[in-house]
Amino acid sequence: MEPYLVLRADRARNGDGRHAGADLPSVGRGGGRAWRGARCLLGRLSFTPDGRGQPFANYREASQQGRDPQPGFALLRLAQGRADQAASALRRAAGDAREPFQRAKLLPELVEILLAAGSTADARLCSNELGSVAEGFGSELLRALSAHARARVELAEGNPRAAAVSARAAFLALQQLGAPYPAAQARLTLASACQALGDEDGAALEAGAARATFQELGAAPDVAAVDALSARASTSPLPSSGGLTQRELEVLRLVASGKTNKLIARELCLSEKTVDRHLSNILAKLDVPSRAGATAYAYQNKLL
């Protein structure tokens, strides 16, 4: 995905205030490269919670025309809380890609979805692959997207200091390339890293700048993500999160409340399989053998 395609995707939503999906059929008829450049962003800007409506119709049209609607359709499923389904679909699409460069275009979103599904180790492998391809092809855009993918993985692995360095590098590179939407995404990851490091002022500045860009582009789900991050920042700082991600902290609190994985999955709109993975990550990071040990850690460190 070349920089001008990212810009075209941004402008498809921002140019005249129309719904992003309204421009998608004409973009599709304009050629395969234009379609591939626009579909991911439009998946983010224009999805509906029930998976129907204009975005669903656009992806169905893409399939009927012989185009793979990924990664946009997987992002739609992720937004519905169906991370496992999204991961399976995007793994399939990446596996079908015949050329490394074509596969690499799907890896940034695959990293994001795998992390949401609790598959941190697999996300690390995809991030490493993306970095190798970026260097092999000498693509500045892929290098920038690789830096952001790496930042996301580092944050999930409990290394916010490294994540901050990677996210800032990604933001600066994407800003230089003229890709405002992915640049704002990298800035939001940087805000999360700052928050994890206790730099609340830095987190607020980065999150505010990202929110302004998302709002200008009409990316409502991303605006909501910024607001959620800001809401967490307004609460009392945690003495020790044990390197857990925000989602893992949510799962831990529900485990400590005595809820089963099935009930946790229902409350967080996740699959039981995803909850199982999050719980495994929690036990490994806290170095405890059981749910009871994780609950004890939560009480001892005032995480509830």
C-alpha positions as CSV (number, residue, x, y, z in Angstrom):
1,M,0.0,0.0,0.0
2,E,1.7,3.1,-1.2
3,P,1.4,6.5,0.6
4,Y,-0.9,8.0,-2.0
5,L,-3.3,5.2,-1.5
6,V,-3.5,5.8,2.2
7,L,-4.2,9.5,1.4
8,R,-6.9,8.5,-1.1
9,A,-8.5,6.3,1.6
10,D,-8.4,9.2,4.1
11,R,-9.9,11.6,1.5
12,A,-12.6,9.2,0.6
13,R,-14.1,9.9,4.0
14,N,-13.0,13.4,4.7
15,G,-13.2,15.1,1.3
16,D,-16.9,16.2,1.2
17,G,-18.3,14.8,4.4
18,R,-20.1,11.9,2.7
19,H,-20.2,8.5,4.3
20,A,-17.0,6.6,3.5
21,G,-18.9,3.6,2.1
22,A,-20.6,5.7,-0.5
23,D,-17.3,6.1,-2.4
24,L,-16.2,2.5,-2.1
25,P,-17.9,1.1,-5.3
26,S,-16.4,3.8,-7.5
27,V,-13.0,3.2,-5.9
28,G,-13.4,-0.5,-6.6
29,R,-14.2,0.2,-10.3
30,G,-11.2,2.5,-10.4
31,G,-8.9,-0.5,-10.2
32,G,-7.6,-3.1,-7.9
33,R,-4.8,-1.0,-6.4
34,A,-7.2,1.8,-5.5
35,W,-9.5,-0.7,-3.9
36,R,-6.8,-2.3,-1.8
37,G,-5.6,1.1,-0.7
38,A,-9.0,2.2,0.5
39,R,-10.7,-0.9,2.0
40,C,-8.9,-1.1,5.3
41,L,-9.6,2.5,6.3
42,L,-13.1,2.3,5.2
43,G,-13.6,-0.8,7.3
44,R,-12.7,1.3,10.3
45,L,-14.6,4.5,9.5
46,S,-17.9,3.0,8.3
47,F,-18.7,-0.2,10.1
48,T,-22.0,-0.7,11.9
49,P,-22.3,-2.8,15.1
50,D,-24.7,-5.3,13.6
51,G,-22.4,-6.1,10.7
52,R,-25.0,-5.1,8.1
53,G,-25.6,-1.9,6.3
54,Q,-23.4,-0.1,3.7
55,P,-20.0,-1.5,4.9
56,F,-21.3,-5.1,4.8
57,A,-22.7,-4.5,1.4
58,N,-19.4,-3.1,0.2
59,Y,-17.5,-6.1,1.3
60,R,-20.0,-8.4,-0.2
61,E,-19.7,-6.5,-3.5
62,A,-16.0,-6.9,-3.3
63,S,-16.3,-10.6,-2.9
64,Q,-18.7,-10.8,-5.8
65,Q,-16.3,-9.0,-8.0
66,G,-13.5,-11.4,-7.2
67,R,-11.7,-9.2,-4.7
68,D,-10.7,-10.3,-1.2
69,P,-12.4,-7.8,1.2
70,Q,-9.7,-8.2,3.7
71,P,-8.5,-6.7,6.0
72,G,-11.5,-4.5,6.2
73,F,-14.0,-7.2,6.8
74,A,-11.8,-8.7,9.6
75,L,-11.7,-5.3,11.2
76,L,-15.5,-5.2,11.1
77,R,-15.7,-8.5,12.9
78,L,-13.1,-7.3,15.4
79,A,-15.2,-4.2,16.1
80,Q,-18.1,-6.5,16.9
81,G,-16.0,-8.3,19.5
82,R,-15.5,-11.4,17.3
83,A,-11.7,-11.4,17.5
84,D,-11.3,-15.1,17.0
85,Q,-13.3,-15.0,13.8
86,A,-11.5,-11.9,12.6
87,A,-8.1,-13.6,13.3
88,S,-9.1,-16.8,11.4
89,A,-10.3,-14.8,8.4
90,L,-7.2,-12.7,8.2
91,R,-4.8,-15.6,8.7
92,R,-6.5,-17.3,5.7
93,A,-6.1,-14.2,3.6
94,A,-2.5,-13.8,4.6
95,G,-1.9,-17.5,3.9
96,D,-3.4,-17.1,0.4
97,A,-1.1,-14.2,-0.5
98,R,1.3,-15.4,-3.1
99,E,4.0,-12.7,-2.8
100,P,5.7,-11.5,0.5
101,F,4.8,-7.9,-0.3
102,Q,1.2,-8.7,-0.7
103,R,1.1,-10.7,2.5
104,A,2.9,-7.9,4.3
105,K,0.1,-5.5,3.5
106,L,-2.2,-7.6,5.7
107,L,0.2,-8.1,8.6
108,P,-0.3,-4.8,10.5
109,E,-4.0,-5.5,10.9
110,L,-3.3,-9.2,11.7
111,V,-1.0,-8.1,14.5
112,E,-3.7,-5.8,15.9
113,I,-6.4,-8.6,15.7
114,L,-4.1,-11.3,17.2
115,L,-3.3,-9.0,20.1
116,A,-7.1,-8.4,20.6
117,A,-7.5,-12.2,20.6
118,G,-4.8,-12.6,23.2
119,S,-2.3,-14.3,20.8
120,T,0.7,-12.2,21.8
121,A,3.3,-14.8,20.7
122,D,1.7,-15.1,17.2
123,A,1.5,-11.3,16.9
124,R,5.2,-11.1,17.7
125,L,5.9,-13.5,14.8
126,C,3.8,-11.5,12.4
127,S,5.5,-8.3,13.6
128,N,8.9,-9.7,13.0
129,E,7.9,-10.9,9.5
130,L,6.6,-7.5,8.6
131,G,9.9,-5.9,9.7
132,S,11.9,-8.4,7.6
133,V,9.7,-7.8,4.5
134,A,9.9,-4.0,5.0
135,E,13.7,-4.1,5.0
136,G,13.8,-6.5,2.1
137,F,11.7,-4.3,-0.1
138,G,13.1,-1.0,1.2
139,S,9.5,0.4,1.6
140,E,9.4,3.4,3.9
141,L,5.7,2.9,4.5
142,L,6.1,-0.7,5.5
143,R,8.9,0.2,7.8
144,A,6.7,2.8,9.5
145,L,3.8,0.3,9.8
146,S,6.3,-2.3,11.1
147,A,7.4,0.1,13.8
148,H,3.8,0.6,14.9
149,A,3.1,-3.2,14.9
150,R,6.3,-3.7,17.0
151,A,5.1,-1.0,19.4
152,R,1.8,-2.7,19.9
153,V,3.4,-6.1,20.6
154,E,5.9,-4.5,23.0
155,L,3.1,-2.9,24.9
156,A,1.2,-6.2,25.1
157,E,4.4,-7.9,26.3
158,G,4.6,-5.5,29.2
159,N,7.5,-3.4,27.8
160,P,6.0,0.1,27.6
161,R,9.4,1.9,27.4
162,A,10.4,0.0,24.2
163,A,6.8,0.5,22.9
164,A,7.1,4.3,23.4
165,V,10.3,4.4,21.3
166,S,8.8,2.3,18.5
167,A,5.5,4.1,18.5
168,R,7.1,7.6,18.3
169,A,9.3,6.4,15.4
170,A,6.2,5.1,13.6
171,F,4.3,8.3,14.2
172,L,7.0,10.5,12.9
173,A,7.6,8.4,9.8
174,L,3.9,8.1,9.0
175,Q,3.4,11.9,9.5
176,Q,6.3,12.5,7.1
177,L,4.7,10.1,4.5
178,G,1.5,12.1,4.7
179,A,-0.7,9.3,6.1
180,P,-2.8,10.9,8.8
181,Y,-4.9,8.0,9.9
182,P,-2.2,5.4,10.6
183,A,-0.1,8.2,12.1
184,A,-2.9,8.9,14.6
185,Q,-3.1,5.2,15.3
186,A,0.6,5.2,16.2
187,R,0.1,8.3,18.3
188,L,-2.7,6.5,20.3
189,T,-0.3,3.6,20.9
190,L,2.3,6.1,22.1
191,A,-0.3,7.5,24.5
192,S,-1.0,4.1,25.9
193,A,2.7,3.5,26.4
194,C,3.1,6.9,28.2
195,Q,0.2,6.0,30.4
196,A,1.8,2.7,31.3
197,L,5.0,4.5,32.2
198,G,3.1,6.9,34.5
199,D,3.5,9.9,32.2
200,E,-0.1,11.1,32.3
201,D,0.7,14.5,30.8
202,G,2.4,12.9,27.8
203,A,-0.4,10.4,27.5
204,A,-3.0,13.2,27.5
205,L,-1.1,15.2,24.9
206,E,-0.7,12.3,22.5
207,A,-4.2,11.0,22.9
208,G,-5.7,14.5,22.4
209,A,-3.7,15.0,19.1
210,A,-4.8,11.5,17.9
211,R,-8.4,12.2,18.8
212,A,-8.4,15.4,16.8
213,T,-7.2,13.6,13.7
214,F,-9.7,10.8,14.2
215,Q,-12.5,13.3,14.6
216,E,-11.5,15.2,11.5
217,L,-11.5,11.9,9.5
218,G,-14.9,10.8,10.9
219,A,-13.4,7.7,12.6
220,A,-15.9,7.3,15.3
221,P,-14.6,4.0,16.7
222,D,-11.2,5.4,17.1
223,V,-12.5,8.5,18.8
224,A,-14.3,6.1,21.2
225,A,-11.0,4.3,21.8
226,V,-9.3,7.6,22.7
227,D,-12.1,8.5,25.1
228,A,-11.8,5.1,26.8
229,L,-8.1,5.6,27.2
230,S,-8.7,9.0,28.7
231,A,-11.3,7.6,31.1
232,R,-8.8,5.1,32.4
233,A,-6.2,7.9,32.9
234,S,-8.7,9.7,35.1
235,T,-8.7,6.9,37.6
236,S,-6.2,6.4,40.4
237,P,-2.8,5.0,39.1
238,L,-2.3,1.3,39.8
239,P,0.7,0.5,42.1
240,S,1.7,-2.5,40.0
241,S,-0.2,-4.0,37.0
242,G,2.4,-6.8,36.6
243,G,2.8,-5.8,32.9
244,L,-0.8,-6.7,32.1
245,T,-2.6,-5.0,29.3
246,Q,-5.8,-3.1,29.9
247,R,-7.9,-6.0,28.6
248,E,-6.0,-8.5,30.8
249,L,-6.7,-6.2,33.8
250,E,-10.4,-6.3,32.9
251,V,-10.3,-10.1,32.7
252,L,-8.3,-10.3,36.0
253,R,-10.9,-8.2,37.8
254,L,-13.7,-10.4,36.6
255,V,-11.8,-13.5,37.6
256,A,-11.3,-12.1,41.0
257,S,-15.0,-11.4,41.3
258,G,-15.6,-15.1,40.9
259,K,-16.9,-15.2,37.4
260,T,-16.4,-18.2,35.1
261,N,-14.7,-17.8,31.7
262,K,-18.1,-18.2,30.1
263,L,-19.6,-15.3,32.1
264,I,-16.5,-13.2,31.4
265,A,-16.7,-13.8,27.7
266,R,-20.3,-12.8,27.7
267,E,-19.7,-9.6,29.7
268,L,-16.7,-8.5,27.5
269,C,-18.2,-9.7,24.2
270,L,-15.4,-12.1,23.6
271,S,-15.3,-15.8,22.9
272,E,-14.4,-18.2,25.7
273,K,-11.3,-19.2,23.7
274,T,-10.1,-15.6,23.8
275,V,-10.8,-15.4,27.5
276,D,-8.8,-18.6,28.0
277,R,-5.8,-17.1,26.2
278,H,-6.0,-13.8,28.2
279,L,-6.1,-15.9,31.4
280,S,-3.1,-17.9,30.3
281,N,-1.2,-14.6,29.6
282,I,-2.2,-13.3,33.0
283,L,-1.0,-16.3,34.9
284,A,2.3,-16.3,33.0
285,K,3.0,-12.5,33.5
286,L,2.1,-12.6,37.2
287,D,4.0,-15.9,37.6
288,V,1.1,-17.5,39.5
289,P,-0.2,-21.1,39.0
290,S,-3.9,-20.6,39.2
291,R,-7.0,-18.3,39.2
292,A,-6.7,-18.2,43.0
293,G,-3.1,-16.9,42.8
294,A,-4.1,-14.3,40.3
295,T,-7.0,-13.2,42.5
296,A,-4.6,-12.9,45.5
297,Y,-2.2,-10.8,43.4
298,A,-5.0,-8.5,42.4
299,Y,-6.0,-7.9,46.0
300,Q,-2.4,-7.5,47.2
301,N,-1.6,-4.9,44.6
302,K,-5.0,-3.1,44.7
303,L,-5.9,-3.8,41.2
304,L,-9.6,-4.3,42.0
